[in-house]
Amino acid sequence: LYGREGAPVLVFVHGGGWTAGAPGDYAFVARPLAALGWRVAVPGYRLHPAVSFPTFVDDVARACATLDGPLVLMGHSAGAFIAAALAYDPRWGLRARTRGFIGLAGPYDFQAREANPPA
């Protein structure tokens, strides 16, 4: 968790097509946002083919459950899909805590069941 205590929490979900990527790959995003006053969390999630949808969304939802206060959910690519699912789909229980969603180059025009890359 980057940033100062008491600041709003921005959760940045990394991209990588559900098959690659790691939280550390996005420290370059977290540090400037923290410098602007946000607390920034960059949670990891298990990747395909070891897991499939909805496990990656569950992983990030569980990480968010450990954070205090309202959330702004942000993600890039596959991470944008995960952040959107958490922001708008009530099954993950974060809608009441979500104050905003920012999606960067996310795949949004398909059904969630299609979020499993081809093997």
Steps between C-alpha positions, in 0.01 A plus 500: 500500500656824383405847632409660829266379772145636483509586129241345266587153370550455128523133404695453177454157340780398266449380146656212313218323320423290811814298415785735597584806706572567864439781749864610488469566127275796585700672775563770239126579519465468877784730602380816319141442617626464857698823456170668412355391836330169423560178688560256216467124518611282208369153584610186326278224374551146380540460125361280223546209429547417871159659566206626295224759537378596755802408713704806399211728594455314830870543577485878456170522692664320793794741488259796499321358805820553700508873420323760715267765366351590164669384182571629152553199275736542206658253262681453174396249233392174672533690828248755372253217443559375855463851646177554303360168622575597859356849458175402330417136568342454843616140542842619626355728769698816423236722338414679823866584564582601142520874437636480149625283218777578251559255218800521269478301174272240653307231318139579593292383204458132583343280761697426815505130416719590201773635730696177472774522240529215254724220624 
